Amino acid sequence: MKFNNGITATAVLVLLVAGCTAPDEDTGAPDAGSVDWAPCLSEEELDEAPEWGGDPDWLQDLECGTVAVPLDHADPDGSTVELALTRRPAGGPVDERIGSLVLNPGGPGESGAAMLDHPLFDEQIQDAFDLVGFDPRGVGESEGIACGDWYAMDEARRAVTDPGDVTDADLAALEESARAYADDCAQTVGEDFLATMGTVNVVRDLDLIRGALGDEQLTFVGFSYGTYIGALYAEMFPENTRALVLDGAVETERPNVEIAADQADAFQATWDLFVAECLGGPGCPFSGSGAADAEMGELLDRLDADPPVVRDMPVDGVTLLGMVSLQLYHEDAWADLTEALAAVAEDPAQADPELERLYDDSYGQDEEPEDTEPGEGDSGAQASGEPVPEFGGPDTEAALTAVNCADRIDPTDPDVYRDTAQRAAGDSPFFGADLVWEQLPCAYWVDTEEAPTGFSAPDAPPILVIGTVGDPATPYTWAEELSDQLATATLLTYEGNGHTAYGYGMSCVDEAVDAYLLEGEVPEAGLSCPAW
């Protein structure tokens, strides 16, 4: 959930002309309805699904396919990228089906194809639409990239004694690790591929997917970073747009370093909301709102000194803070988070049951997260909700960095990052500095095609933007900004906490969004849904 900008008016014109070439022209685009679908899972895999929490009745309907798109849309006859798609066909009568509902879960770097591994939305949406998820280029099964040594950067961050006062020696080490990361990605993935990783090309791919699905117009739900895909699609392909739901809206204009500072503030604000709720109920381990940060810091220090072992892994302060950051995404998890923190504060050695539940809720029940190294939980990857890459090897989540760096114009002076990180550490001691330092590789990234800025999609049909007041990853102010930026947008506000709101069973939110997707009925301006 980080992003890019800046481009001249002439360059924007060239970009949009290239991006808006009609799919039925001789561009190498797939023909409408050209996806060859096949069952995603074998009978044996369906039998094993309950072991990982899968529902065989849902999974047996999933179909998988691919769409080939140009690596460089300006060279449609050149190299291609195979994009992986998953579809759950509509369940309603044929004459009542609307078409495809294409989904993106965010990231950048999250798998839209895997998003359909579990049931989504209510029955009327499932009946009316083919639900379709896709892995954007460079992600997952769409020639997913892995490069760079994320943990070398993490070690450089950990070596900073005082995040609020970064020395020249600290900065040199941080700079060296970030430059090495960027250089390794350029060598491993190739500059030509990295140059096409930005959202502007994801949007072009998405329009080819729309055509391949046989839909005259796109119906799309994008969460978090997916809102940037949807907003830019409305600008580049307004005539091909039917309905866009942009939930957990992102900022589309500023450099990554500034976005990270906004996120640090949002995580701190959500932490403060959690503390207030904790103090209002039984068993809270904090003595008051003013003392909570210091008391939490002491608790983290105790774990560092003598970490308990959970799931065969030591839970030090870093690991606990990582789990806390993930739980801030879901307000219905806060009661369990309070119980776990209270148990740790009482006696870490006796807190195994609570820590095990917290660990399982954060990373998946009874198993270590794939490609995740427990103990790295205070990294911005954890704080922003992204999986942590495999320890000691290439960063398997490198698409996150690649898209962010491609999308925005970032400063090349490391002192800018130092100044911003020091301020963020003061504003958000638990989450701030690392979120900023994660952006440093962008100072050394390869040249990429940049997305247009200042766009407003004036020719698009009505668009629905959703913002959550207590969102830790995409601040509510971003939803306000995006709804103001897009000429045809309406803002729906969810007054609760957590990251994104649609599809969680909140009737006020779901009913408004469902009516928009099914009937094109736009919610009344200023609609605000209460916390559940």
TORMIDO-582938 format. One record per residue (C-alpha): y, x, z; residue in three letters. Coordinates in steps of 0.25 Angstrom, whole numbers, padded with zeros to 4 digits, always signed. Example, Ala and Ser with C-alpha at 12.3 -4.5 7.8 and 13.67 -1.06 7.14 Angstrom:
-0018+0049+0031ALA -0004+0055+0029SER 
***
This chain:
+0000+0000+0000MET +0010+0010-0005LYS +0017+0011-0019PHE +0028+0017-0030ASN +0040+0015-0039ASN +0052+0021-0047GLY +0053+0021-0062ILE +0064+0020-0072THR +0068+0007-0080ALA +0063+0014-0093THR +0050+0018-0086ALA +0048+0004-0081VAL +0050-0002-0094LEU +0040+0008-0100VAL +0030+0005-0089LEU +0031-0010-0090LEU +0029-0010-0105VAL +0017-0002-0103ALA +0012-0010-0092GLY +0014-0024-0098CYS +0006-0021-0111THR -0002-0034-0114ALA -0017-0033-0110PRO -0021-0039-0123ASP -0014-0028-0132GLU -0022-0016-0136ASP -0020-0008-0123THR -0035-0006-0119GLY -0034-0018-0110ALA -0047-0025-0107PRO -0048-0039-0113ASP -0046-0051-0105ALA -0059-0055-0097GLY -0065-0042-0101SER -0071-0038-0087VAL -0086-0037-0087ASP -0090-0043-0073TRP -0103-0040-0066ALA -0108-0042-0051PRO -0102-0032-0042CYS -0114-0031-0032LEU -0129-0031-0034SER -0138-0040-0027GLU -0142-0028-0018GLU -0127-0026-0015GLU -0125-0040-0012LEU -0136-0040-0002ASP -0130-0028+0005GLU -0116-0034+0005ALA -0117-0040+0020PRO -0119-0026+0025GLU -0104-0022+0021TRP -0099-0036+0024GLY -0099-0041+0010GLY -0102-0056+0007ASP -0113-0057-0004PRO -0109-0071-0008ASP -0095-0066-0011TRP -0099-0052-0017LEU -0110-0058-0026GLN -0099-0065-0034ASP -0091-0052-0037LEU -0090-0046-0051GLU -0086-0032-0055CYS -0080-0027-0067GLY -0070-0017-0073THR -0058-0016-0082VAL -0054-0004-0090ALA -0039-0001-0090VAL -0031+0011-0096PRO -0029+0022-0087LEU -0015+0023-0093ASP -0010+0010-0098HIS -0001+0017-0108ALA -0014+0023-0115ASP -0023+0011-0116PRO -0033+0018-0124ASP -0034+0029-0115GLY -0043+0031-0102SER -0046+0019-0094THR -0049+0015-0079VAL -0060+0006-0076GLU -0055-0004-0065LEU -0065-0011-0056ALA -0064-0026-0054LEU -0071-0036-0045THR -0071-0051-0047ARG -0075-0063-0039ARG -0076-0074-0048PRO -0069-0087-0045ALA -0078-0097-0038GLY -0071-0110-0042GLY -0073-0119-0054PRO -0070-0112-0067VAL -0059-0122-0071ASP -0052-0119-0058GLU -0052-0104-0059ARG -0038-0097-0061ILE -0042-0083-0065GLY -0043-0070-0058SER -0036-0066-0045LEU -0035-0051-0045VAL -0034-0044-0032LEU -0029-0030-0026ASN -0031-0027-0012PRO -0020-0016-0011GLY -0021-0001-0007GLY -0017+0005-0017PRO -0032+0009-0019GLY -0039-0003-0013GLU -0051-0009-0021SER -0048-0023-0027GLY -0062-0024-0032ALA -0068-0022-0018ALA -0058-0032-0013MET -0067-0043-0017LEU -0079-0037-0009ASP -0075-0048+0001HIS -0071-0063-0001PRO -0056-0065-0003LEU -0047-0077-0002PHE -0051-0092-0001ASP -0060-0100-0009GLU -0049-0106-0018GLN -0045-0093-0023ILE -0059-0088-0025GLN -0062-0100-0033ASP -0050-0100-0042ALA -0049-0085-0045PHE -0058-0073-0049ASP -0055-0063-0038LEU -0053-0050-0045VAL -0051-0036-0038GLY -0049-0023-0045PHE -0049-0008-0041ASP -0036-0003-0047PRO -0036+0010-0055ARG -0040+0022-0046GLY -0046+0013-0035VAL -0060+0010-0031GLY -0069+0007-0043GLU -0058+0009-0053SER -0059+0024-0054GLU -0055+0025-0040GLY -0048+0039-0037ILE -0051+0048-0025ALA -0043+0061-0023CYS -0035+0069-0013GLY -0038+0073+0001ASP -0031+0062+0010TRP -0036+0069+0023TYR -0029+0082+0020ALA -0016+0073+0020MET -0021+0066+0033ASP -0023+0079+0040GLU -0009+0084+0036ALA -0004+0071+0042ARG -0012+0073+0055ARG -0007+0087+0056ALA +0007+0082+0058VAL +0010+0083+0073THR +0022+0073+0073ASP +0023+0063+0061PRO +0037+0061+0065GLY +0041+0075+0063ASP +0033+0082+0051VAL +0035+0097+0050THR +0037+0105+0038ASP +0023+0110+0040ALA +0017+0096+0041ASP +0024+0092+0029LEU +0019+0103+0021ALA +0005+0100+0025ALA +0007+0085+0021LEU +0013+0089+0008GLU +0002+0098+0005GLU -0009+0088+0008SER -0002+0077+0000ALA +0000+0086-0012ARG -0014+0090-0012ALA -0018+0076-0012TYR -0010+0072-0024ALA -0014+0085-0031ASP -0029+0082-0029ASP -0027+0067-0034CYS -0021+0072-0046ALA -0032+0082-0049GLN -0044+0073-0045THR -0039+0060-0051VAL -0030+0065-0062GLY -0016+0063-0064GLU -0018+0054-0076ASP -0025+0044-0067PHE -0016+0045-0055LEU -0004+0043-0064ALA -0010+0029-0067THR -0014+0024-0053MET -0001+0017-0050GLY +0001+0002-0049THR +0007+0000-0062VAL -0006+0004-0069ASN -0014-0005-0059VAL -0005-0016-0063VAL -0008-0013-0078ARG -0023-0013-0075ASP -0022-0026-0067LEU -0016-0033-0080ASP -0028-0028-0088LEU -0037-0033-0077ILE -0031-0046-0078ARG -0033-0047-0093GLY -0048-0042-0091ALA -0050-0053-0081LEU -0045-0063-0092GLY -0033-0068-0084ASP -0020-0071-0091GLU -0012-0069-0078GLN -0015-0061-0066LEU -0017-0067-0052THR -0017-0056-0042PHE -0017-0054-0027VAL -0013-0040-0022GLY -0013-0035-0008PHE -0004-0024-0003SER -0003-0014-0014TYR -0009-0025-0023GLY +0004-0032-0022THR +0011-0020-0029TYR +0001-0022-0041ILE +0004-0037-0041GLY +0019-0035-0041ALA +0019-0025-0052LEU +0010-0033-0060TYR +0020-0045-0059ALA +0030-0035-0065GLU +0022-0029-0076MET +0014-0041-0080PHE +0021-0054-0076PRO +0016-0062-0088GLU +0002-0059-0083ASN +0004-0063-0069THR -0001-0076-0063ARG +0000-0074-0048ALA +0002-0062-0039LEU +0000-0062-0023VAL +0005-0049-0017LEU +0001-0048-0003ASP +0005-0037+0006GLY +0016-0033-0003ALA +0020-0018-0006VAL +0033-0012-0009GLU +0034-0008-0023THR +0046+0001-0024GLU +0047+0013-0014ARG +0040+0026-0013PRO +0027+0027-0005ASN +0033+0035+0006VAL +0043+0023+0009GLU +0032+0013+0008ILE +0023+0021+0018ALA +0035+0021+0028ALA +0036+0005+0026ASP +0021+0004+0029GLN +0022+0013+0041ALA +0033+0003+0047ASP +0024-0009+0043ALA +0011-0003+0050PHE +0020+0000+0062GLN +0026-0014+0062ALA +0012-0020+0061THR +0007-0011+0072TRP +0018-0017+0081ASP +0014-0031+0077LEU +0000-0028+0082PHE +0005-0022+0095VAL +0013-0034+0098ALA +0001-0043+0095GLU -0008-0034+0104CYS +0002-0035+0115LEU +0002-0050+0114GLY -0013-0051+0117GLY -0023-0046+0127PRO -0028-0032+0127GLY -0017-0025+0120CYS -0018-0010+0124PRO -0003-0008+0122PHE +0007-0010+0134SER +0019-0015+0125GLY +0025-0014+0111SER +0034-0002+0114GLY +0022+0006+0120ALA +0011+0002+0109ALA +0013+0014+0100ASP +0013+0024+0111ALA +0001+0018+0117GLU -0006+0017+0104MET -0003+0032+0102GLY -0009+0036+0115GLU -0022+0028+0111LEU -0023+0035+0098LEU -0021+0049+0106ASP -0033+0045+0115ARG -0042+0042+0103LEU -0038+0055+0097ASP -0042+0063+0110ALA -0055+0056+0112ASP -0059+0046+0100PRO -0070+0036+0102PRO -0081+0036+0091VAL -0082+0023+0083VAL -0092+0022+0071ARG -0095+0036+0073ASP -0081+0040+0071MET -0070+0045+0081PRO -0059+0035+0083VAL -0047+0044+0085ASP -0032+0039+0085GLY -0031+0040+0070VAL -0043+0032+0068THR -0039+0021+0077LEU -0025+0021+0071LEU -0031+0019+0057GLY -0039+0007+0062MET -0027+0001+0069VAL -0019+0002+0056SER -0030-0005+0048LEU -0030-0016+0059GLN -0015-0019+0057LEU -0019-0025+0043TYR -0025-0037+0049HIS -0019-0045+0060GLU -0032-0052+0064ASP -0037-0038+0068ALA -0027-0035+0078TRP -0034-0041+0090ALA -0046-0032+0088ASP -0036-0020+0086LEU -0030-0024+0099THR -0044-0024+0106GLU -0048-0011+0100ALA -0035-0004+0104LEU -0036-0009+0118ALA -0050-0004+0119ALA -0046+0010+0114VAL -0034+0010+0124ALA -0044+0006+0135GLU -0054+0017+0133ASP -0057+0023+0119PRO -0071+0027+0123ALA -0075+0012+0126GLN -0068+0006+0114ALA -0079+0008+0104ASP -0082-0007+0101PRO -0067-0010+0098GLU -0065+0002+0090LEU -0078+0000+0082GLU -0073-0014+0079ARG -0059-0009+0075LEU -0066+0002+0066TYR -0075-0008+0059ASP -0063-0018+0057ASP -0055-0006+0051SER -0065+0001+0043TYR -0077-0009+0040GLY -0087-0013+0050GLN -0097-0003+0055ASP -0094+0007+0044GLU -0085+0018+0042GLU -0075+0015+0031PRO -0079+0021+0017GLU -0070+0033+0013ASP -0063+0032+0027THR -0062+0043+0037GLU -0060+0037+0051PRO -0050+0045+0059GLY -0040+0044+0047GLU -0034+0031+0051GLY -0020+0035+0053ASP -0018+0038+0039SER -0010+0030+0030GLY -0022+0026+0023ALA -0027+0019+0035GLN -0013+0014+0039ALA -0011+0007+0025SER -0025+0001+0025GLY -0031+0010+0015GLU -0045+0017+0017PRO -0045+0031+0021VAL -0051+0041+0011PRO -0064+0048+0013GLU -0062+0060+0023PHE -0063+0074+0017GLY -0063+0069+0002GLY -0054+0063-0009PRO -0046+0052-0005ASP -0054+0040-0010THR -0041+0031-0008GLU -0032+0040-0016ALA -0029+0028-0025ALA -0019+0023-0014LEU -0011+0036-0015THR -0012+0037-0030ALA -0007+0023-0032VAL +0004+0024-0022ASN +0009+0037-0028CYS +0008+0032-0042ALA +0016+0020-0039ASP +0029+0025-0032ARG +0039+0036-0033ILE +0037+0045-0021ASP +0046+0056-0015PRO +0041+0070-0018THR +0048+0076-0006ASP +0039+0077+0006PRO +0050+0077+0016ASP +0052+0062+0012VAL +0038+0059+0016TYR +0040+0067+0029ARG +0053+0060+0032ASP +0047+0046+0030THR +0034+0050+0037ALA +0042+0054+0050GLN +0050+0041+0050ARG +0037+0033+0048ALA +0030+0040+0059ALA +0042+0036+0068GLY +0041+0022+0064ASP +0026+0020+0064SER +0019+0031+0072PRO +0005+0026+0069PHE +0006+0023+0054PHE +0019+0029+0048GLY +0018+0044+0045ALA +0004+0044+0038ASP +0008+0032+0029LEU +0020+0041+0024VAL +0012+0054+0022TRP +0001+0047+0014GLU +0012+0045+0003GLN +0015+0060+0002LEU +0005+0063-0010PRO +0014+0054-0018CYS +0024+0065-0018ALA +0014+0074-0026TYR +0007+0063-0035TRP +0006+0064-0050VAL +0016+0057-0059ASP +0012+0042-0061THR +0017+0030-0068GLU +0026+0022-0059GLU +0027+0008-0057ALA +0040+0001-0059PRO +0049-0002-0048THR +0059-0013-0045GLY +0050-0023-0052PHE +0052-0038-0049SER +0042-0045-0059ALA +0052-0056-0063PRO +0043-0062-0073ASP +0031-0064-0064ALA +0026-0077-0059PRO +0027-0080-0044PRO +0022-0069-0035ILE +0017-0071-0021LEU +0020-0059-0011VAL +0014-0059+0003ILE +0019-0051+0015GLY +0014-0050+0029THR +0024-0048+0040VAL +0015-0039+0048GLY +0009-0031+0036ASP +0006-0016+0040PRO +0004-0011+0026ALA +0014-0018+0017THR +0026-0022+0025PRO +0031-0036+0024TYR +0044-0031+0019THR +0037-0026+0006TRP +0032-0041+0004ALA +0047-0045+0005GLU +0051-0034-0004GLU +0041-0037-0015LEU +0043-0052-0015SER +0058-0049-0017ASP +0055-0039-0028GLN +0046-0048-0036LEU +0055-0059-0043ALA +0044-0070-0042THR +0038-0067-0028ALA +0037-0076-0016THR +0034-0070-0002LEU +0024-0075+0007LEU +0025-0070+0021THR +0013-0069+0031TYR +0019-0068+0045GLU +0006-0061+0051GLY +0002-0046+0051ASN -0008-0038+0042GLY -0009-0033+0028HIS -0009-0044+0017THR -0011-0059+0020ALA -0018-0066+0009TYR -0032-0070+0010GLY -0034-0068+0025TYR -0035-0083+0028GLY -0020-0086+0032MET -0019-0100+0027SER -0004-0099+0024CYS -0005-0086+0016VAL -0018-0090+0009ASP -0014-0104+0005GLU +0000-0099-0001ALA -0007-0088-0009VAL -0018-0097-0014ASP -0009-0107-0019ALA -0001-0096-0026TYR -0013-0090-0033LEU -0020-0104-0036LEU -0008-0112-0040GLU +0004-0103-0042GLY +0010-0109-0030GLU +0020-0100-0024VAL +0023-0101-0009PRO +0036-0105-0004GLU +0046-0094-0003ALA +0046-0089+0011GLY +0032-0093+0015LEU +0028-0087+0028SER +0014-0088+0034CYS +0012-0086+0049PRO +0002-0076+0055ALA -0012-0081+0057TRP 
***
